Amino acid sequence: MPQSPQPDQPTPREARSAEATPVAGRGILLAVLAYLIWGFLPLFFLLLAPAGAFEVVSWRIVLSLVFCAILIAVTRSWSRLFGLLRDRRVMLTLLLAGVLILVNWTVYVYATLNGAVVDAALGYFINPILTVLLGVVVLRERLRPLQWISIGITAIAVLVIAINYGTFPWISVALAVSFGTYGLVKKRVGGRVDALGGLTIETLWLSPLAAAVLIALAATGTLTFGTVSTVQTVAMLSAGVVTAIPLLLFAGAARRLPLTTIGLTQYLTPLLQFVIGVFLLHEALPVTHLIGFVLVWVALIIFTIDMFRASRAGRTTAVVLP
C-alpha cells in the first residue's frame, strides 16, 4: 500500500503550483510595468514640446535603433540578428510592421501634442476588439456570438462619437487599425523574431526616413532639439529607452502569463491615458463622448467574459498584443 506524503513534503501538484506562482508573479509585474509606461507616455511626450510629431517620432526611431544596438552588443545577440537579416521573408514582413508602427507612433504623438489624449485612449480601448475583427476579415476566423455583440456595440460607440463631433474620429480609429494590423503582421513571423530583434530591424528600416526628416528640419531651422531647454533635450535623448523598455518588458510577460491575464492587464494603458486626458490635461469630455466610452467599456466587459469562458473551454482565440 503506497504511503501518504509526509506533512512537510508537498505533493507533486503542490510543487508544480509553487513553482508556477513566482513565474506568474514576475509575469504580472512585467506586464503592469510595461502598461504603466505606455499609459504615462502622454506626459513624457508633453516634455518634448514644442517639437512636432515628425521630429519626436524621428528621434524616437533613431534613438531606439541606437539603444537596441547597445542591448544587442551587451547580450551578444549579433548572430541571432544576422540570422534575421538573412531571412528575406522576415525582413519584408518587418518592413511592413515598421511602416504600421510609424503610422501608429506619428498619430499617437500628434494626438498627445494637440490635446487629443482622450481620443488616443479610445483608440486603444477599441484595439482588442478590432484585432478580433481583423482575424475574421484577414484570417477567415469564426467568431463566437459574444464577440460579434462586442464588435456591434463598438461600432455603435464609434458612430455615437462621430455624430457628436460631426466628423469621423480618425485619431481613435487610425490608432486602433494601425496597432491591430501591426499585431497581425507580427503574428506572421511568430516565434522566429524576438522583441529586441524585431524592434531593431523595424527601426533599421525606418532610420533613413527618420534621418532625412531630421536633416530637413535642421535645414529649415525648425529642429527644436538642443535649443529649448535642458529638460527637453534630456527627455528627447531618452526617447529610445522609453520606446524599447516597455516592449521588452511585455515580451517577458507574454512568455510567463496566459492570454487571459495579458488581455486584462492591457486595459491599464488606455485607462491611464483616459485619466490623464480628462483629469490632468482637462480635455473636454462631452456627454455623448462619454456615452461612446461607456459603450466601448460594455463591449470590453462582454469581450472579456467571452475570453474567460473560451479559456476555460480550452479554445481561447489568440489576440495579438504587439
C-alpha positions as a Markdown table, in Angstrom:
| # | Residue | x | y | z |
|---|---|---|---|---|
| 1 | Met | 0.0 | 0.0 | 0.0 |
| 2 | Pro | 1.6 | 3.4 | -1.0 |
| 3 | Gln | 2.5 | 5.7 | 1.8 |
| 4 | Ser | 0.8 | 9.1 | 2.1 |
| 5 | Pro | 3.1 | 12.1 | 1.6 |
| 6 | Gln | 4.7 | 13.4 | 4.8 |
| 7 | Pro | 3.0 | 16.6 | 6.2 |
| 8 | Asp | 6.2 | 18.7 | 5.5 |
| 9 | Gln | 6.6 | 17.4 | 1.9 |
| 10 | Pro | 4.5 | 18.9 | -0.9 |
| 11 | Thr | 2.7 | 16.7 | -3.3 |
| 12 | Pro | 3.8 | 16.9 | -7.0 |
| 13 | Arg | 0.8 | 19.0 | -7.8 |
| 14 | Glu | 1.6 | 21.4 | -5.0 |
| 15 | Ala | 5.2 | 21.6 | -6.0 |
| 16 | Arg | 4.3 | 22.5 | -9.6 |
| 17 | Ser | 1.9 | 25.2 | -8.3 |
| 18 | Ala | 4.6 | 26.6 | -6.0 |
| 19 | Glu | 7.0 | 26.8 | -9.0 |
| 20 | Ala | 4.4 | 28.4 | -11.2 |
| 21 | Thr | 3.4 | 31.1 | -8.8 |
| 22 | Pro | 6.7 | 33.0 | -8.7 |
| 23 | Val | 6.8 | 32.8 | -12.5 |
| 24 | Ala | 3.2 | 34.2 | -12.9 |
| 25 | Gly | 4.0 | 36.8 | -10.3 |
| 26 | Arg | 7.0 | 38.0 | -12.2 |
| 27 | Gly | 5.0 | 38.0 | -15.4 |
| 28 | Ile | 2.2 | 40.1 | -13.9 |
| 29 | Leu | 4.9 | 42.6 | -12.6 |
| 30 | Leu | 6.5 | 42.8 | -16.0 |
| 31 | Ala | 3.1 | 43.3 | -17.7 |
| 32 | Val | 2.0 | 46.0 | -15.3 |
| 33 | Leu | 5.3 | 47.9 | -15.6 |
| 34 | Ala | 5.0 | 47.8 | -19.4 |
| 35 | Tyr | 1.5 | 49.1 | -19.5 |
| 36 | Leu | 2.2 | 51.7 | -16.9 |
| 37 | Ile | 5.0 | 53.1 | -19.0 |
| 38 | Trp | 2.7 | 53.1 | -22.1 |
| 39 | Gly | -0.1 | 54.7 | -20.0 |
| 40 | Phe | 2.1 | 57.6 | -18.9 |
| 41 | Leu | 3.6 | 58.3 | -22.3 |
| 42 | Pro | 1.4 | 61.3 | -22.9 |
| 43 | Leu | 3.1 | 63.1 | -20.0 |
| 44 | Phe | 6.5 | 62.2 | -21.4 |
| 45 | Phe | 5.7 | 63.5 | -24.9 |
| 46 | Leu | 4.5 | 66.7 | -23.4 |
| 47 | Leu | 8.0 | 67.3 | -22.1 |
| 48 | Leu | 9.2 | 67.3 | -25.7 |
| 49 | Ala | 7.2 | 70.3 | -26.7 |
| 50 | Pro | 7.4 | 72.5 | -28.8 |
| 51 | Ala | 8.8 | 69.7 | -31.0 |
| 52 | Gly | 6.2 | 68.5 | -33.5 |
| 53 | Ala | 5.1 | 64.9 | -34.1 |
| 54 | Phe | 7.5 | 64.3 | -37.0 |
| 55 | Glu | 10.6 | 65.4 | -35.1 |
| 56 | Val | 9.6 | 63.4 | -32.0 |
| 57 | Val | 8.9 | 60.2 | -34.0 |
| 58 | Ser | 12.1 | 60.6 | -36.0 |
| 59 | Trp | 14.2 | 60.9 | -32.8 |
| 60 | Arg | 12.3 | 58.0 | -31.3 |
| 61 | Ile | 13.2 | 55.8 | -34.3 |
| 62 | Val | 16.9 | 56.8 | -34.5 |
| 63 | Leu | 17.5 | 56.6 | -30.7 |
| 64 | Ser | 15.6 | 53.3 | -30.4 |
| 65 | Leu | 17.9 | 51.8 | -33.0 |
| 66 | Val | 20.9 | 53.1 | -31.0 |
| 67 | Phe | 19.6 | 51.6 | -27.8 |
| 68 | Cys | 18.7 | 48.3 | -29.4 |
| 69 | Ala | 22.3 | 48.1 | -30.9 |
| 70 | Ile | 23.7 | 48.7 | -27.4 |
| 71 | Leu | 21.5 | 45.9 | -25.9 |
| 72 | Ile | 22.4 | 43.5 | -28.7 |
| 73 | Ala | 26.1 | 44.2 | -28.0 |
| 74 | Val | 25.7 | 43.7 | -24.3 |
| 75 | Thr | 23.7 | 40.5 | -24.7 |
| 76 | Arg | 25.9 | 39.3 | -27.6 |
| 77 | Ser | 22.9 | 38.7 | -29.8 |
| 78 | Trp | 24.5 | 39.6 | -33.1 |
| 79 | Ser | 24.4 | 36.1 | -34.5 |
| 80 | Arg | 20.6 | 35.9 | -34.0 |
| 81 | Leu | 20.2 | 39.4 | -35.5 |
| 82 | Phe | 22.3 | 38.5 | -38.6 |
| 83 | Gly | 20.2 | 35.4 | -39.0 |
| 84 | Leu | 17.0 | 37.5 | -39.2 |
| 85 | Leu | 18.7 | 39.9 | -41.6 |
| 86 | Arg | 19.4 | 37.0 | -44.0 |
| 87 | Asp | 15.8 | 35.9 | -44.0 |
| 88 | Arg | 14.1 | 37.8 | -46.8 |
| 89 | Arg | 10.6 | 37.0 | -45.8 |
| 90 | Val | 11.2 | 38.1 | -42.2 |
| 91 | Met | 12.8 | 41.4 | -43.4 |
| 92 | Leu | 9.9 | 42.2 | -45.7 |
| 93 | Thr | 7.4 | 41.4 | -43.0 |
| 94 | Leu | 9.2 | 43.6 | -40.5 |
| 95 | Leu | 9.3 | 46.4 | -43.2 |
| 96 | Leu | 5.5 | 46.3 | -43.3 |
| 97 | Ala | 5.4 | 46.2 | -39.5 |
| 98 | Gly | 7.8 | 49.2 | -39.4 |
| 99 | Val | 5.5 | 51.2 | -41.7 |
| 100 | Leu | 2.5 | 50.4 | -39.5 |
| 101 | Ile | 4.2 | 51.3 | -36.2 |
| 102 | Leu | 5.4 | 54.5 | -37.9 |
| 103 | Val | 1.8 | 55.5 | -38.6 |
| 104 | Asn | 0.8 | 54.5 | -35.1 |
| 105 | Trp | 3.6 | 56.5 | -33.4 |
| 106 | Thr | 3.0 | 59.5 | -35.5 |
| 107 | Val | -0.7 | 59.7 | -34.9 |
| 108 | Tyr | -0.3 | 59.0 | -31.2 |
| 109 | Val | 2.3 | 61.7 | -30.7 |
| 110 | Tyr | 0.2 | 64.1 | -32.8 |
| 111 | Ala | -2.8 | 63.4 | -30.6 |
| 112 | Thr | -0.8 | 63.9 | -27.4 |
| 113 | Leu | 0.7 | 67.2 | -28.5 |
| 114 | Asn | -2.6 | 68.5 | -29.8 |
| 115 | Gly | -4.9 | 67.9 | -26.9 |
| 116 | Ala | -6.4 | 64.6 | -28.0 |
| 117 | Val | -5.2 | 62.2 | -25.4 |
| 118 | Val | -8.7 | 61.0 | -24.7 |
| 119 | Asp | -9.2 | 60.2 | -28.4 |
| 120 | Ala | -6.0 | 58.2 | -28.2 |
| 121 | Ala | -7.3 | 56.3 | -25.2 |
| 122 | Leu | -10.5 | 55.4 | -27.1 |
| 123 | Gly | -8.4 | 54.0 | -29.9 |
| 124 | Tyr | -6.5 | 51.6 | -27.6 |
| 125 | Phe | -9.8 | 50.6 | -25.8 |
| 126 | Ile | -11.1 | 49.7 | -29.3 |
| 127 | Asn | -7.9 | 47.9 | -30.3 |
| 128 | Pro | -8.6 | 44.4 | -28.8 |
| 129 | Ile | -12.0 | 44.1 | -30.3 |
| 130 | Leu | -10.8 | 45.4 | -33.7 |
| 131 | Thr | -8.0 | 42.9 | -33.6 |
| 132 | Val | -10.6 | 40.1 | -33.4 |
| 133 | Leu | -12.4 | 41.7 | -36.4 |
| 134 | Leu | -9.2 | 41.7 | -38.4 |
| 135 | Gly | -8.9 | 38.0 | -37.7 |
| 136 | Val | -12.3 | 37.5 | -39.3 |
| 137 | Val | -11.5 | 39.7 | -42.4 |
| 138 | Val | -7.9 | 38.6 | -43.0 |
| 139 | Leu | -7.6 | 35.2 | -41.5 |
| 140 | Arg | -11.1 | 34.0 | -42.1 |
| 141 | Glu | -11.6 | 33.1 | -38.4 |
| 142 | Arg | -15.0 | 32.3 | -37.0 |
| 143 | Leu | -16.3 | 34.5 | -34.1 |
| 144 | Arg | -18.5 | 33.4 | -31.2 |
| 145 | Pro | -21.8 | 35.2 | -30.6 |
| 146 | Leu | -20.5 | 37.4 | -27.7 |
| 147 | Gln | -17.6 | 38.5 | -29.9 |
| 148 | Trp | -20.0 | 39.7 | -32.6 |
| 149 | Ile | -22.0 | 41.5 | -29.9 |
| 150 | Ser | -18.8 | 43.3 | -28.7 |
| 151 | Ile | -18.0 | 44.3 | -32.3 |
| 152 | Gly | -21.5 | 45.6 | -32.8 |
| 153 | Ile | -21.5 | 47.7 | -29.6 |
| 154 | Thr | -18.1 | 49.1 | -30.5 |
| 155 | Ala | -19.3 | 50.1 | -34.0 |
| 156 | Ile | -22.3 | 51.9 | -32.3 |
| 157 | Ala | -19.9 | 53.7 | -29.9 |
| 158 | Val | -17.8 | 55.0 | -32.8 |
| 159 | Leu | -21.0 | 56.1 | -34.6 |
| 160 | Val | -22.2 | 58.0 | -31.5 |
| 161 | Ile | -18.9 | 59.8 | -31.1 |
| 162 | Ala | -18.8 | 60.6 | -34.8 |
| 163 | Ile | -22.3 | 62.1 | -34.7 |
| 164 | Asn | -21.2 | 64.2 | -31.7 |
| 165 | Tyr | -18.1 | 65.5 | -33.3 |
| 166 | Gly | -19.7 | 66.0 | -36.7 |
| 167 | Thr | -16.6 | 64.3 | -38.1 |
| 168 | Phe | -15.2 | 60.8 | -38.1 |
| 169 | Pro | -13.0 | 60.1 | -35.0 |
| 170 | Trp | -10.0 | 59.4 | -37.2 |
| 171 | Ile | -7.4 | 59.5 | -34.4 |
| 172 | Ser | -9.1 | 56.7 | -32.4 |
| 173 | Val | -9.7 | 54.6 | -35.5 |
| 174 | Ala | -6.2 | 55.2 | -37.0 |
| 175 | Leu | -4.6 | 54.1 | -33.8 |
| 176 | Ala | -6.7 | 51.0 | -33.4 |
| 177 | Val | -6.3 | 50.0 | -37.0 |
| 178 | Ser | -2.6 | 50.6 | -37.2 |
| 179 | Phe | -1.8 | 48.9 | -33.9 |
| 180 | Gly | -4.2 | 46.0 | -34.6 |
| 181 | Thr | -2.7 | 45.4 | -38.1 |
| 182 | Tyr | 0.8 | 45.7 | -36.7 |
| 183 | Gly | 0.0 | 42.9 | -34.3 |
| 184 | Leu | -1.5 | 40.8 | -37.2 |
| 185 | Val | 1.7 | 41.3 | -39.3 |
| 186 | Lys | 3.9 | 40.4 | -36.3 |
| 187 | Lys | 1.9 | 37.3 | -35.9 |
| 188 | Arg | 3.1 | 36.2 | -39.3 |
| 189 | Val | 6.7 | 35.9 | -38.1 |
| 190 | Gly | 5.6 | 34.2 | -34.9 |
| 191 | Gly | 8.3 | 32.9 | -32.6 |
| 192 | Arg | 11.1 | 33.4 | -35.2 |
| 193 | Val | 11.5 | 37.1 | -34.2 |
| 194 | Asp | 12.2 | 38.1 | -30.6 |
| 195 | Ala | 11.1 | 41.6 | -29.3 |
| 196 | Leu | 14.7 | 43.0 | -29.4 |
| 197 | Gly | 15.5 | 41.7 | -32.9 |
| 198 | Gly | 12.1 | 42.8 | -34.3 |
| 199 | Leu | 12.3 | 46.3 | -32.9 |
| 200 | Thr | 15.9 | 46.6 | -34.2 |
| 201 | Ile | 15.0 | 45.6 | -37.7 |
| 202 | Glu | 11.9 | 47.8 | -37.8 |
| 203 | Thr | 13.8 | 50.9 | -36.7 |
| 204 | Leu | 16.6 | 50.0 | -39.1 |
| 205 | Trp | 14.2 | 50.1 | -42.0 |
| 206 | Leu | 12.8 | 53.4 | -40.8 |
| 207 | Ser | 16.0 | 55.1 | -39.8 |
| 208 | Pro | 16.9 | 56.5 | -43.3 |
| 209 | Leu | 13.5 | 58.2 | -43.5 |
| 210 | Ala | 13.8 | 59.5 | -39.9 |
| 211 | Ala | 17.3 | 60.8 | -40.6 |
| 212 | Ala | 16.0 | 62.6 | -43.7 |
| 213 | Val | 13.2 | 64.3 | -41.7 |
| 214 | Leu | 15.7 | 65.5 | -39.0 |
| 215 | Ile | 18.1 | 66.8 | -41.7 |
| 216 | Ala | 15.2 | 68.6 | -43.4 |
| 217 | Leu | 14.0 | 70.1 | -40.1 |
| 218 | Ala | 17.6 | 71.3 | -39.3 |
| 219 | Ala | 17.9 | 72.8 | -42.8 |
| 220 | Thr | 14.7 | 74.8 | -42.4 |
| 221 | Gly | 15.6 | 75.9 | -38.9 |
| 222 | Thr | 12.6 | 74.1 | -37.3 |
| 223 | Leu | 14.6 | 71.5 | -35.4 |
| 224 | Thr | 14.0 | 72.1 | -31.7 |
| 225 | Phe | 16.4 | 69.5 | -30.2 |
| 226 | Gly | 19.0 | 71.2 | -28.1 |
| 227 | Thr | 17.5 | 74.7 | -28.5 |
| 228 | Val | 14.7 | 74.8 | -25.9 |
| 229 | Ser | 15.8 | 73.6 | -22.5 |
| 230 | Thr | 17.9 | 71.0 | -20.7 |
| 231 | Val | 14.8 | 69.1 | -19.7 |
| 232 | Gln | 13.6 | 68.9 | -23.3 |
| 233 | Thr | 17.0 | 67.8 | -24.6 |
| 234 | Val | 17.4 | 65.1 | -21.9 |
| 235 | Ala | 13.8 | 63.9 | -22.5 |
| 236 | Met | 14.4 | 63.6 | -26.2 |
| 237 | Leu | 17.6 | 61.7 | -25.7 |
| 238 | Ser | 15.8 | 59.2 | -23.5 |
| 239 | Ala | 13.1 | 58.6 | -26.2 |
| 240 | Gly | 14.8 | 55.4 | -27.4 |
| 241 | Val | 15.0 | 53.9 | -23.9 |
| 242 | Val | 11.3 | 54.8 | -23.2 |
| 243 | Thr | 10.3 | 53.2 | -26.5 |
| 244 | Ala | 12.3 | 49.9 | -26.1 |
| 245 | Ile | 12.0 | 49.1 | -22.4 |
| 246 | Pro | 8.2 | 48.5 | -22.3 |
| 247 | Leu | 8.4 | 46.4 | -25.4 |
| 248 | Leu | 11.0 | 44.2 | -23.8 |
| 249 | Leu | 9.0 | 44.1 | -20.5 |
| 250 | Phe | 5.9 | 43.0 | -22.4 |
| 251 | Ala | 7.9 | 40.3 | -24.2 |
| 252 | Gly | 9.0 | 38.9 | -20.9 |
| 253 | Ala | 5.4 | 39.0 | -19.5 |
| 254 | Ala | 4.0 | 37.3 | -22.6 |
| 255 | Arg | 6.3 | 34.3 | -22.0 |
| 256 | Arg | 5.1 | 33.9 | -18.4 |
| 257 | Leu | 1.4 | 34.7 | -18.5 |
| 258 | Pro | -1.7 | 33.1 | -20.0 |
| 259 | Leu | -3.6 | 35.0 | -22.7 |
| 260 | Thr | -6.5 | 35.9 | -20.4 |
| 261 | Thr | -4.2 | 37.7 | -17.9 |
| 262 | Ile | -2.4 | 39.6 | -20.6 |
| 263 | Gly | -5.8 | 40.5 | -22.1 |
| 264 | Leu | -7.0 | 42.0 | -18.8 |
| 265 | Thr | -3.7 | 44.0 | -18.0 |
| 266 | Gln | -3.7 | 45.6 | -21.4 |
| 267 | Tyr | -6.7 | 47.8 | -20.4 |
| 268 | Leu | -4.4 | 49.6 | -17.9 |
| 269 | Thr | -2.8 | 51.7 | -20.6 |
| 270 | Pro | -5.9 | 53.3 | -22.2 |
| 271 | Leu | -7.4 | 53.7 | -18.7 |
| 272 | Leu | -4.4 | 55.7 | -17.6 |
| 273 | Gln | -4.5 | 57.7 | -20.8 |
| 274 | Phe | -8.2 | 58.5 | -20.2 |
| 275 | Val | -7.5 | 59.7 | -16.6 |
| 276 | Ile | -4.5 | 61.8 | -17.7 |
| 277 | Gly | -6.5 | 63.4 | -20.6 |
| 278 | Val | -9.6 | 64.2 | -18.5 |
| 279 | Phe | -8.3 | 65.0 | -15.0 |
| 280 | Leu | -4.7 | 66.2 | -15.6 |
| 281 | Leu | -4.9 | 67.8 | -19.0 |
| 282 | His | -8.5 | 68.8 | -18.6 |
| 283 | Glu | -9.6 | 67.8 | -22.1 |
| 284 | Ala | -13.3 | 68.2 | -23.0 |
| 285 | Leu | -15.5 | 65.2 | -22.5 |
| 286 | Pro | -19.0 | 65.9 | -23.8 |
| 287 | Val | -21.9 | 63.7 | -22.6 |
| 288 | Thr | -22.2 | 62.0 | -26.0 |
| 289 | His | -18.4 | 61.3 | -26.0 |
| 290 | Leu | -18.8 | 59.8 | -22.5 |
| 291 | Ile | -21.6 | 57.6 | -23.8 |
| 292 | Gly | -19.4 | 56.3 | -26.5 |
| 293 | Phe | -16.7 | 55.4 | -23.9 |
| 294 | Val | -19.3 | 53.6 | -21.8 |
| 295 | Leu | -20.5 | 51.6 | -24.8 |
| 296 | Val | -16.9 | 50.6 | -25.5 |
| 297 | Trp | -16.4 | 49.6 | -21.9 |
| 298 | Val | -19.5 | 47.5 | -22.0 |
| 299 | Ala | -18.2 | 45.9 | -25.2 |
| 300 | Leu | -14.9 | 45.2 | -23.4 |
| 301 | Ile | -16.7 | 43.6 | -20.5 |
| 302 | Ile | -18.6 | 41.3 | -22.8 |
| 303 | Phe | -15.4 | 40.5 | -24.7 |
| 304 | Thr | -13.5 | 39.7 | -21.5 |
| 305 | Ile | -16.3 | 37.4 | -20.2 |
| 306 | Asp | -16.3 | 35.6 | -23.5 |
| 307 | Met | -12.5 | 35.3 | -23.4 |
| 308 | Phe | -12.6 | 33.7 | -19.9 |
| 309 | Arg | -15.4 | 31.3 | -21.0 |
| 310 | Ala | -13.4 | 30.3 | -24.1 |
| 311 | Ser | -10.2 | 29.9 | -22.0 |
| 312 | Arg | -12.0 | 27.5 | -19.6 |
| 313 | Ala | -13.2 | 25.5 | -22.5 |
| 314 | Gly | -9.7 | 25.2 | -23.9 |
| 315 | Arg | -10.4 | 27.1 | -27.1 |
| 316 | Thr | -9.3 | 30.7 | -26.5 |
| 317 | Thr | -8.9 | 32.8 | -29.6 |
| 318 | Ala | -5.4 | 34.4 | -29.6 |
| 319 | Val | -5.4 | 38.1 | -29.6 |
| 320 | Val | -2.1 | 39.6 | -30.8 |
| 321 | Leu | -0.6 | 42.1 | -28.5 |
| 322 | Pro | 2.5 | 43.7 | -30.0 |
